[in-house]
Amino acid sequence: MNSLHGCTALITGASSGIGAEFARQLAPHASGLVLVARRADRLEALKAELSRSGLEIRCHAADLADGAQVGRLLAALEENGPRVDFLINNAGLGDHGLFEESEWSRVQAMLDVNVAALTRLTHALLPGILRSGRGAILNVSSITAYLPMPTMAVYAASKAYVNSFTEALRGELRGTGVLVSALCPGPVDTEFGGIAKRADEEDAAPAPEFLKQPVERIVRDGLRGLDRGRARTIPGLPLAVMMFLTALVPIFFLRPFLGIGARNARKK
Ligand SMILES: NC(=O)c1ccc[n+]([C@@H]2O[C@H](COP(=O)([O-])OP(=O)(O)OC[C@H]3O[C@@H](n4cnc5c(N)ncnc54)[C@H](OP(=O)(O)O)[C@@H]3O)[C@@H](O)[C@H]2O)c1
């Protein structure tokens, strides 16, 4: 992780899963970590776990679905620092089921966290990252960004936004020394699945084991991909090959298959 050595990283969604693992893997190399999520107790426990001399860790409890709280986070950074040179936009949530049956509050939260907060934090922190002459932005996307996903319509669309935004930003920042990359994991065992599942939904069939990756591998591959200047990282060779081939198939041929899961869900 040459380019990230000595960085000060702000990690959203650091209270569990992929975000907490980013903090764990960066802690030996970073000089500062800013941990952001709603569950302050989890952030403090992670801080205690990772504390070592030479590493400054700050915890900031904030609901990223609330624009006022995002504003307070940015104001606190502006007033008291630290100066962030590595932004990891990782916080996110999903929702599984037919769109017409979704709760609006959940849909709104997905748009606010997965799209709006990610965009606003990038907008606010990028000028400082650029001034430092080095630095990085890593946006946690998903393989669902590659295809429209009936029964995860808004989630997949929010991740398609993340991929498009990341690619465009990467183009804008070429030659500035700032690295920009998207991490597109497939299924990972974290709290994500339980949160995306609706109360009345039956347990979905588990993802095939060969597509699953441990969270440690997801994060290691994401950091390595960023360090090597990759635009996107899909952890795991089988999944990377699968998504590469999928991207080659015109949507025209895929449409008949896309709605199968949704049709089954509607029959129930
Ligand atoms: N797990 C998967 O299968 C999978 C696959 C592909 C992509 N991803 C992506 O990976 C990222 C991390 O997910 P994960 O798998 O690690 O899931 P997770 O264990 O559920 O972690 C989600 C994190 O986001 C934070 N978060 C959610 N809503 C928030 C809000 N309103 N304000 C602030 N923080 C919020 C949570 O913290 P608090 O609850 O404490 O606020 C938590 O730290 C997400 O962007 C997700 O879309 C996951």
Ligand as a Chemical Component Dictionary entry (heavy atoms), coordinates in Angstrom:
data_LIG
# 
_chem_comp.id                   LIG 
_chem_comp.type                 NON-POLYMER 
_chem_comp.pdbx_formal_charge   0 
_chem_comp.three_letter_code    LIG 
# 
loop_
_chem_comp_atom.comp_id 
_chem_comp_atom.atom_id 
_chem_comp_atom.alt_atom_id 
_chem_comp_atom.type_symbol 
_chem_comp_atom.charge 
_chem_comp_atom.model_Cartn_x 
_chem_comp_atom.model_Cartn_y 
_chem_comp_atom.model_Cartn_z 
_chem_comp_atom.pdbx_ordinal 
LIG N1  N1  N 0  -22.384 -7.378 2.171  1  
LIG C1  C1  C 0  -22.525 -7.498 0.878  2  
LIG O1  O1  O 0  -22.946 -8.563 0.374  3  
LIG C2  C2  C 0  -22.159 -6.340 -0.038 4  
LIG C3  C3  C 0  -21.975 -6.621 -1.397 5  
LIG C4  C4  C 0  -21.632 -5.581 -2.244 6  
LIG C5  C5  C 0  -21.489 -4.312 -1.748 7  
LIG N2  N2  N 1  -21.671 -4.046 -0.433 8  
LIG C6  C6  C 0  -21.519 -2.669 0.037  9  
LIG O2  O2  O 0  -20.534 -2.611 1.028  10 
LIG C7  C7  C 0  -20.766 -1.475 1.868  11 
LIG C8  C8  C 0  -20.626 -1.896 3.326  12 
LIG O3  O3  O 0  -21.615 -2.852 3.599  13 
LIG P1  P1  P 0  -21.376 -4.086 4.585  14 
LIG O4  O4  O 0  -21.522 -5.325 3.792  15 
LIG O5  O5  O -1 -20.162 -3.887 5.395  16 
LIG O6  O6  O 0  -22.710 -3.962 5.467  17 
LIG P2  P2  P 0  -22.940 -3.631 7.017  18 
LIG O7  O7  O 0  -22.176 -4.577 7.861  19 
LIG O8  O8  O 0  -24.425 -3.564 7.171  20 
LIG O9  O9  O 0  -22.290 -2.181 7.193  21 
LIG C9  C9  C 0  -22.937 -1.020 6.733  22 
LIG C10 C10 C 0  -22.292 0.179  7.381  23 
LIG O10 O10 O 0  -22.950 1.355  6.883  24 
LIG C11 C11 C 0  -23.328 2.154  7.995  25 
LIG N3  N3  N 0  -24.568 2.885  7.715  26 
LIG C12 C12 C 0  -25.734 2.407  7.229  27 
LIG N4  N4  N 0  -26.656 3.385  7.217  28 
LIG C13 C13 C 0  -26.053 4.494  7.723  29 
LIG C14 C14 C 0  -26.489 5.817  7.997  30 
LIG N5  N5  N 0  -27.769 6.194  7.766  31 
LIG N6  N6  N 0  -25.615 6.688  8.514  32 
LIG C15 C15 C 0  -24.339 6.312  8.780  33 
LIG N7  N7  N 0  -23.860 5.083  8.552  34 
LIG C16 C16 C 0  -24.720 4.183  8.030  35 
LIG C17 C17 C 0  -23.559 1.157  9.147  36 
LIG O11 O11 O 0  -23.335 1.817  10.395 37 
LIG P3  P3  P 0  -24.475 2.172  11.479 38 
LIG O12 O12 O 0  -25.581 1.183  11.344 39 
LIG O13 O13 O 0  -23.747 2.093  12.795 40 
LIG O14 O14 O 0  -24.871 3.572  11.151 41 
LIG C18 C18 C 0  -22.451 0.162  8.897  42 
LIG O15 O15 O 0  -21.255 0.594  9.486  43 
LIG C19 C19 C 0  -22.137 -0.940 1.481  44 
LIG O16 O16 O 0  -21.990 0.208  0.675  45 
LIG C20 C20 C 0  -22.748 -2.064 0.678  46 
LIG O17 O17 O 0  -23.669 -1.584 -0.280 47 
LIG C21 C21 C 0  -21.998 -5.043 0.451  48 
# 
loop_
_chem_comp_bond.comp_id 
_chem_comp_bond.atom_id_1 
_chem_comp_bond.atom_id_2 
_chem_comp_bond.value_order 
_chem_comp_bond.pdbx_ordinal 
LIG N1  C1  SING 1  
LIG C1  O1  DOUB 2  
LIG C1  C2  SING 3  
LIG C2  C3  SING 4  
LIG C2  C21 DOUB 5  
LIG C3  C4  DOUB 6  
LIG C4  C5  SING 7  
LIG C5  N2  DOUB 8  
LIG N2  C6  SING 9  
LIG N2  C21 SING 10 
LIG C6  O2  SING 11 
LIG C6  C20 SING 12 
LIG O2  C7  SING 13 
LIG C7  C8  SING 14 
LIG C7  C19 SING 15 
LIG C8  O3  SING 16 
LIG O3  P1  SING 17 
LIG P1  O4  DOUB 18 
LIG P1  O5  SING 19 
LIG P1  O6  SING 20 
LIG O6  P2  SING 21 
LIG P2  O7  DOUB 22 
LIG P2  O8  SING 23 
LIG P2  O9  SING 24 
LIG O9  C9  SING 25 
LIG C9  C10 SING 26 
LIG C10 O10 SING 27 
LIG C10 C18 SING 28 
LIG O10 C11 SING 29 
LIG C11 N3  SING 30 
LIG C11 C17 SING 31 
LIG N3  C12 SING 32 
LIG N3  C16 SING 33 
LIG C12 N4  DOUB 34 
LIG N4  C13 SING 35 
LIG C13 C14 SING 36 
LIG C13 C16 DOUB 37 
LIG C14 N5  SING 38 
LIG C14 N6  DOUB 39 
LIG N6  C15 SING 40 
LIG C15 N7  DOUB 41 
LIG N7  C16 SING 42 
LIG C17 O11 SING 43 
LIG C17 C18 SING 44 
LIG O11 P3  SING 45 
LIG P3  O12 DOUB 46 
LIG P3  O13 SING 47 
LIG P3  O14 SING 48 
LIG C18 O15 SING 49 
LIG C19 O16 SING 50 
LIG C19 C20 SING 51 
LIG C20 O17 SING 52 
# 
